[in-house]
Amino acid sequence: MTLQHHRPDRTGTGLEPKIVVERDHRSQLRSPRWGAALSGGRLPRLGNPEMNPTPVALAVLFWAGLGFGTFVVLLLGYGTGFWH
């Protein structure tokens, strides 16, 4: 899907669509990271050093603790009459 650009037509009464020639953008990439310089155009294996997955047990403990903490805050709030 592309956005169509319009330009004034030759008579000045309206707009006509601008002809867009779509080219393969991959041929313009020069970095070896994107495989342009590798044989066969294959992509290299790249790890994501910023992505460290959270262990499942730690995630479950976090959400269970958050739910329990919320329950305690609500229980104390209604028990003391803070929220009525």
N, C-alpha and C positions, 0 to 999 in steps of 0.2 A: 504494500500500500504506500503510495506516495502522495504528498500534498501537491496539488496542481497549482502552478503559478500562472497568473494571467497578465497580459499586457494589453495596452490600448490597441484596438483594431485600426486599420488603415483609414477608416472614415472618421474616427473620433467619436462614434456614437455608442460604443460599447467595449467590451473586453473579449479577447479571444485567448484560448489556452495556449500556453507556451509549450512547444514540443520538447519533451524530455527524453534524452537517450540514456537508458539505464545501462551502466557498465558494471562489471563485476568488481566490487571494491577490494576483493582479496588480492587481486593482481597489483594493487597499489601499495600493499603492505611490504615494507622492506626489512623489518626486523626479523632476525633468525628465530626469535621467540615465537613468531606466528607461522613459522614453517616455510616462508618464502625462499629462504636461502638453503633449505634442506632438500635433499634429493627426493624426488617424487612428491614434493609439496606436503609431506607428512608433518604432523604437529609433534613437537617434543613433549615428553612427560614433564609436567610442572606440578610441584606441590604448592600448596597454599600455606606459607608459614604463619599467616595471621589466623588461620582456622585451627583451633584446638578443640575437638569435640568434648563436650561435658559428659562424664560418665553417667550412665542411666541411674545408678543408685543415688548419686549426688543430686541429680535433677529431681528425683522423686522425693528425697528428703527436703529439698528446698521448698517444693510446692506443698508438701504435707505440713511443714513448719509454718509456711505462710498462712495456710488455711487454719491451722490450730491457733496461731497468734491472732488472727482476725476474730476467731470464735471467742478467745479469751477477752479481747478488747470489747467486743459486743456484750459479752456476759457481764463483765465488770461495769460497763457503761449503763446497762439496764438495771443491774443489781443495786448500784449505788443511787439510782434515780437521776443520773446525769442526762440520759435520754428518756423521756417519758411521753 
